[in-house]
Amino acid sequence: MRILDENTDKSLENITLYLTLSEAMELRGSLNELIENPKNNHTHINDENYQKELTVCIYSTEDLNGFNTRSIDLILNNK
């Protein structure tokens, strides 16, 4: 697991997510899609006002195609 704070460009060790029921259901559906189609490699979950966004990625260190340089560095070096 890798967690990136995009505002500070820093790797985080732990976070807490507070989701509404509909947001949790959207996350569950998005995760099911990613598991069934891992080549899509990421999904976005937004709050109802599109003010906050959670991006979830599935990765394999054997295939990092589609990830930008910063993401690859985070995945491989965890920083």
C-alpha contacts under 8 A as a table, 3 or more apart, distances in Angstrom:
res1	aa1	res2	aa2	distance
2	R	11	S	7.28
2	R	12	L	7.69
2	R	74	L	6.91
2	R	75	I	6.48
2	R	78	N	6.63
3	I	11	S	5.63
3	I	12	L	5.28
3	I	13	E	6.92
3	I	14	N	7.62
4	L	9	D	6.53
4	L	10	K	5.80
4	L	11	S	4.62
4	L	12	L	5.96
4	L	74	L	7.82
5	D	8	T	5.67
5	D	9	D	5.47
5	D	10	K	5.43
5	D	11	S	6.24
5	D	12	L	6.69
6	E	9	D	4.82
6	E	10	K	7.14
10	K	79	K	7.07
11	S	74	L	7.33
11	S	78	N	7.09
11	S	79	K	5.38
12	L	15	I	7.43
19	L	22	S	7.87
19	L	23	E	5.59
19	L	24	A	5.77
20	T	23	E	5.10
20	T	24	A	6.14
21	L	24	A	5.07
21	L	25	M	6.16
22	S	25	M	5.02
22	S	26	E	6.14
23	E	26	E	5.01
23	E	27	L	6.12
23	E	45	I	7.31
23	E	46	N	7.59
23	E	47	D	6.80
24	A	27	L	5.00
24	A	28	R	6.14
25	M	28	R	5.04
25	M	29	G	6.19
26	E	29	G	5.12
26	E	30	S	6.06
26	E	45	I	6.85
27	L	30	S	5.04
27	L	31	L	6.04
27	L	45	I	6.40
28	R	31	L	5.14
28	R	32	N	6.22
29	G	32	N	5.12
29	G	33	E	6.33
30	S	33	E	5.07
30	S	34	L	6.26
30	S	43	T	6.49
30	S	45	I	7.88
31	L	34	L	5.02
31	L	35	I	6.11
32	N	35	I	5.14
32	N	36	E	6.18
33	E	36	E	5.17
33	E	37	N	5.89
33	E	38	P	7.90
34	L	37	N	4.98
34	L	38	P	4.94
34	L	39	K	7.84
34	L	40	N	6.59
34	L	41	N	6.56
34	L	42	H	6.93
34	L	43	T	7.56
34	L	58	I	7.07
35	I	38	P	5.49
37	N	40	N	5.96
37	N	41	N	7.86
38	P	41	N	5.25
38	P	58	I	6.59
40	N	43	T	7.93
41	N	57	C	5.35
41	N	58	I	4.99
41	N	59	Y	6.57
42	H	55	T	6.82
42	H	56	V	5.41
42	H	57	C	4.05
42	H	58	I	6.17
43	T	55	T	5.69
43	T	56	V	5.43
43	T	57	C	6.58
44	H	53	E	6.60
44	H	54	L	5.69
44	H	55	T	4.51
44	H	56	V	6.46
45	I	53	E	5.67
45	I	54	L	5.07
45	I	55	T	6.35
46	N	49	N	7.65
46	N	50	Y	5.34
46	N	51	Q	7.31
46	N	52	K	5.76
46	N	53	E	4.44
46	N	54	L	6.31
47	D	50	Y	5.19
47	D	51	Q	6.45
47	D	52	K	5.59
47	D	53	E	6.56
48	E	51	Q	7.86
49	N	52	K	7.72
50	Y	53	E	6.93
59	Y	63	D	7.40
59	Y	64	L	6.82
60	S	63	D	5.45
60	S	64	L	6.54
61	T	64	L	6.12
61	T	75	I	7.40
61	T	76	L	7.12
64	L	67	F	5.84
64	L	72	I	6.82
67	F	71	S	5.86
67	F	72	I	6.23
68	N	71	S	5.34
68	N	72	I	6.28
69	T	72	I	5.15
69	T	73	D	6.23
70	R	73	D	5.19
70	R	74	L	6.26
71	S	74	L	5.06
71	S	75	I	6.09
72	I	75	I	5.05
72	I	76	L	6.01
73	D	76	L	5.29
73	D	77	N	5.53
73	D	78	N	7.06
73	D	79	K	6.95
74	L	77	N	5.38
74	L	78	N	4.54
74	L	79	K	4.98
75	I	78	N	5.53
75	I	79	K	7.94
